[in-house]
Amino acid sequence: MVALTSSEALPTNSPKPAQLGLQEPRVRALPLSRVDSLLDDILDIADLANITCDPWQEGGLEAIASIDADGQWAATEFGVLVSRQQGKGNILLPYELAHLYLWPREDGAPKLIGHTAHEGATAREAFRRARRTILASPILRAELVGGGKQTAQGVTGISTGNGNWAIELKNGNRLVFFTRTGAAGV
């Protein structure tokens, strides 16, 4: 028997099943000041990370990545109504990766990106997925502090101690995962 790693798929001769359900939302509102979107940037980083988005997820990413005539974010708020376990992570993770890797702050200072969840287990699972995704991509992994090298303490650029779940790049950008509790300040 051959053991597969988590990044490998089982080989199959079966055709890919057709997508079920509506791929376009019943209701969609885009920011009034929207003139363009940075969707292509997000899809590029998703491709590097081997993340495949469904059409409805791309539509959500297009909306959240809307920019106005001045090149500023047109969407100050974003919402998507989707039931549990239906793919919201394929909107969040590519968007967070684009902020982490592609879009620097105007003042050049490092970014601090917060990913919050109500439950600790949910925040931890989102962190684990992001970590797995980054470590599976040699290009993304190389940008981690220390090049994402395996050490006796773990992987450089990835913090997991004392409930601290964070990913840090060489440029100082950090993606931190935490819960929305009174102690977290959110």
C-alpha positions in Angstrom: 0.0 0.0 0.0 1.3 3.5 -0.9 0.9 6.2 1.7 -0.1 9.6 0.4 0.8 12.9 1.9 -2.0 15.4 2.7 -1.1 17.4 -0.4 -1.5 14.5 -2.7 -4.9 13.4 -4.2 -5.9 9.9 -4.8 -5.6 9.0 -8.5 -8.8 8.5 -10.3 -10.1 7.9 -13.8 -13.5 9.2 -12.9 -14.7 12.5 -14.5 -14.9 15.5 -12.2 -18.5 15.8 -11.0 -20.6 18.7 -12.2 -21.0 21.5 -9.7 -24.4 21.5 -8.0 -26.4 24.4 -6.9 -26.5 28.0 -8.0 -23.1 29.4 -8.7 -24.4 33.0 -8.9 -25.9 34.6 -5.7 -29.6 35.4 -5.7 -28.7 38.9 -4.3 -25.4 40.7 -4.9 -24.5 44.3 -4.1 -21.2 45.8 -5.1 -19.8 49.0 -3.7 -21.1 52.1 -5.6 -17.6 53.6 -5.9 -16.2 50.4 -7.5 -14.4 50.9 -10.8 -12.2 47.7 -10.8 -11.2 44.7 -8.7 -7.9 43.1 -7.7 -9.4 39.7 -8.2 -6.6 38.6 -10.6 -4.1 39.2 -7.8 -6.1 37.0 -5.5 -6.5 34.3 -8.1 -2.8 34.4 -8.8 -1.9 33.8 -5.2 -4.6 31.1 -5.0 -3.0 29.4 -7.9 0.4 29.4 -6.2 -1.2 28.0 -3.1 -3.1 25.3 -5.1 -6.5 26.7 -4.0 -9.3 26.2 -6.5 -12.3 28.5 -6.0 -15.8 27.9 -7.2 -17.5 30.6 -9.3 -19.5 31.9 -6.4 -16.3 32.1 -4.3 -14.6 34.1 -7.1 -17.6 36.4 -7.1 -17.2 37.0 -3.4 -13.5 37.7 -3.9 -14.2 40.1 -6.7 -16.6 42.1 -4.5 -14.2 42.2 -1.5 -11.3 43.2 -3.7 -13.2 46.1 -5.3 -11.2 49.3 -5.7 -12.4 52.9 -6.4 -11.0 55.5 -8.9 -8.2 56.4 -6.5 -7.1 52.8 -6.1 -8.4 52.6 -2.6 -10.6 49.8 -1.2 -14.2 50.4 -2.2 -15.6 47.7 0.1 -15.3 48.8 3.7 -17.6 45.9 4.8 -18.2 42.5 3.2 -20.7 39.8 4.0 -21.6 36.5 2.5 -24.5 34.4 3.7 -23.5 30.8 3.4 -24.3 27.9 5.7 -21.7 26.1 7.7 -19.0 24.0 6.0 -19.8 25.3 2.5 -16.6 26.9 1.4 -16.3 30.3 3.1 -12.6 29.4 3.8 -11.9 29.5 0.1 -12.8 33.2 0.2 -11.0 34.0 3.4 -7.7 32.2 2.8 -6.9 33.5 -0.7 -7.8 37.1 0.5 -5.6 36.8 3.5 -2.7 35.4 1.5 -3.0 38.3 -1.0 -2.8 40.8 1.9 0.1 38.9 3.4 2.2 38.4 0.3 1.1 40.9 -2.4 -0.3 44.1 -1.1 2.1 46.2 1.0 1.0 49.1 3.2 1.4 52.5 1.5 3.8 53.6 4.3 6.0 50.5 3.9 5.4 49.3 7.5 4.7 45.6 8.1 1.1 44.5 8.0 -0.6 42.8 10.9 -3.6 40.8 9.7 -6.0 39.4 12.2 -8.1 36.3 11.5 -10.7 36.0 14.2 -13.1 33.2 15.0 -15.7 32.7 17.8 -14.3 29.4 18.9 -10.7 28.5 19.6 -11.0 25.3 17.6 -12.2 27.2 14.6 -9.3 29.7 14.7 -6.9 26.8 15.2 -8.3 24.9 12.1 -8.1 28.1 10.0 -4.5 28.4 11.1 -3.7 24.8 10.3 -5.2 25.1 6.8 -3.1 28.3 6.2 0.0 26.7 7.5 -0.5 23.5 5.4 -1.2 25.6 2.3 1.9 27.8 2.7 4.2 24.9 3.5 3.0 23.0 0.5 4.0 25.9 -1.9 7.8 26.3 -2.2 7.4 29.9 -3.4 5.2 30.9 -0.5 7.2 28.9 2.0 10.5 30.6 1.0 9.0 34.0 2.0 8.5 32.9 5.6 11.0 34.3 8.2 14.0 32.0 8.1 12.8 30.6 4.8 10.3 28.2 6.4 13.1 25.8 7.4 12.3 22.9 9.7 14.0 23.1 13.0 13.8 21.3 16.3 11.3 23.9 17.5 9.1 23.7 14.4 9.1 25.7 11.1 10.7 29.1 11.0 8.1 31.8 10.4 5.3 29.9 12.0 4.5 30.3 15.7 2.4 27.7 17.5 3.4 28.0 21.2 1.1 29.1 24.1 -2.0 29.3 21.9 -0.2 31.8 19.7 -1.0 30.9 16.1 0.9 33.2 13.7 2.6 33.2 10.3 5.3 35.8 9.7 7.1 36.7 6.4 10.6 38.1 5.9 9.1 41.5 5.1 7.6 41.6 8.6 4.0 41.0 7.6 2.1 38.7 10.0 -1.2 36.8 9.9 -2.4 36.1 13.4 -5.3 33.7 14.3 -7.2 34.3 17.6 -10.7 34.1 19.1 -13.2 36.8 19.6 -13.3 36.9 23.3 -13.3 39.8 25.8 -9.6 39.0 26.5 -8.8 39.3 22.8 -10.0 42.8 22.6 -12.4 42.2 19.7 
